[in-house]
Amino acid sequence: MLVALVLQGRGHRREAEAPTPFDGAADFVSRFVGEQWVTFPRFVRSGAWHANLQRARRPR
């Protein structure tokens, strides 16, 4: 989970629109768990993760 947290933080720094700051510990836990167990698996299953990976590997 620590590795996921670090990678998630690095990924969010590269986003054009910054995520909303946390309101506290409960907000942090709920958003982190939701992103790890709901949002990211949905992103992978949809094929968008693979498409983004391919796009990132293309020379500019």
N, C-alpha and C positions, 0 to 999 in steps of 0.2 A: 504494500500500500504506500510505503514511503517513496518508492521509485515512481509510482503512478502520480503521486502528489507533486514531486519535483518536475516530472515531464509535463504534467498538466499546467503547472505554473509557467514553464518555459513556452509552452504552446500558446497560452493566453497572452503572453507578452508580444507575440508576433501577430496577433489579430488586429485588424484595422479598428475595430470597436472594442474598447476595454469592457470587461464584465463589471457589473454593479458590485461595489464593495460589500463585504459581509456585515450583517447587522449584529453579529455575535457568534458565540460558539455553536449554538443550535442551528443557526442559519448556515454556518460553514459545514457542519456535519451533514445536514439534509441536502445541501446543494452538491457536496462532494459525492455522497453516496448515490444520489440521483444521476449525476453525470457518469459515474463509473459503471453503474449497474443498469441504467436505462438508456441514456442518451448515446453513449459511445457504442454499445452493442447495436443499437438501431442504425447508427452511422455506418458501422462495418457491414451489417447485413444488407443495407441498401445499395452497397457498391460505391458509395461516395468516398469512402476512405481509400479504396484502390484507385479511383479516378484522381483524387488529390495527390496521391503518391506518384502516379504516372506523370501528372502535370508538373510536379516539383522536380522530377528527374530530367525533364526536357531542357535542352540547352536554350538559353535566351537569345 
